[in-house]
Amino acid sequence: MNGVERQRFSTSDMVHSVAEMIEYITARITLNPGDVITTGTSLGIGIIEKPPVFLKEGDVMEVQIEGFPALRNTIGWEKE
């Protein structure tokens, strides 16, 4: 978050395999080209820090799969 690496882990360390998650998701919805599945993790989450760390408007989040460019998103709250 904001240029600080918060998590790094292998998919082999996940409770459910990538194949299991895709099977579960596609049994309920159709995935289309460009869809992204984010899985989350219990490692590095801000709620367990002292004090807790939460996303704020303007924060920049990046996710990356080894060998691919990073996906970068800036946090913004939907305005009513």
Beta strands, then each sheet from edge to edge (+ up, - down):
strand 1: 60-63
strand 2: 71-74
sheet 1: 1+ 2-
end
